[in-house]
Amino acid sequence: MQRKKIIKTAILFSLSVLSFQQINAQQDPQYTQYMYNPATINPAYAGSVDRVQIFGQYRTQWVGLEGAPKTTHLSVTTPLTDTGLGMGFHFKNDHLGVTDQNSLAIDLAYTVNLNYDYKLAFGLKGAGSLLDVNYDKLHIYDGTDPITEKNISNKFSANVGAGVYLYSDKAYVGLSVPMILSSNRYNDKEYKIMNEKAHFYLMGGYVFDLNHEIQFKPAALVKVVPGAPLQVDLTANVLFYEKFTLGAAYRWDAAVSGLAGFQVTDGLFVGYTYDADTSKLKNYHSGSHEIFMKFELSNKKKRKVAPRFF
């Protein structure tokens, strides 16, 4: 029992240190069901919506492991005019170990028609975040370490992002960098506590009509961060009778997932995901959970034929 507690403490410390040491790592939160709100990682998606979308998502990762990540994301995406302009608003709280970060972001996107089937959207993102680090929660071995002498409160940083999004009624491909600027965070003594790197995302998916009642959608997401391992997510969802969604996902060398969703009303869709870890860390937690709700306000000018997969 004592050995397990020591291991958990060591892991907590490692997770926290990753947040403020000068290293290259993946820092953006990850979502298994990203395809229902691509605006999270690609601002150009705001140009593809034809009605107001309200999206809420909560992810608790590595349940049972002290200090594990917990992420809350709320967003509103809306068309501005009938000429292809769209805008998105995002709030995100990301909690990891002794760090807590709140972010606000605004997307602005514009869509052009390429041909009868395909459209291309361009998007820009502006974001600002406040970082808190509470060193008092750590078991400090060396109390004289200047980095941990004083907690960090509301440390502000700003960033910009961009993306492109090619889509039709059946397919989409997106390329984005939600946060372009690499930035360093310092404490009051000018010690570097965090080195944020740009994250590059490439995503794509397609909807196959198997028959009148069943649709199949494979999707993929590739994330590239300088100095960090390549991350690849492969997902397959099946929609039954425009009501029930079941699926599975695989995150390369990290996790396998089960996905489920239900179209409660014409405008309300809810979903749940369970991730089972496949890495060595699986022995110290009971998996990850993700829930989300997507609400679309009706557009009287455009009749909604079927629920959107993306």
Secondary structure, 3 states (H helix, E strand, C coil): CHHHHHHHHHHHHHHHHHHHCCCCCCCCCCCCCHHHCHHHCCHHHHHCCCCCEEEEEEEECCCCCCCCCEEEEEEEEEECCCCCEEEEEEEEEEEECCEEEEEEEEEEEEEEECCCCCEEEEEEEEEEEEEEECHHHCCCCCCCCHHHCCCEEEEEEEEEEEEEEEECCCEEEEEEECCCCCEEEECCCCCEEEEECCCEEEEEEECEECCCCEEEEEEEEEEECCCCCCEEEEEEEEEECCCEEEEEEEECCCEEEEEEEEECCCCEEEEEEEEEECCHHHHHCCCEEEEEEEEECCCCCCCCCCCCCC
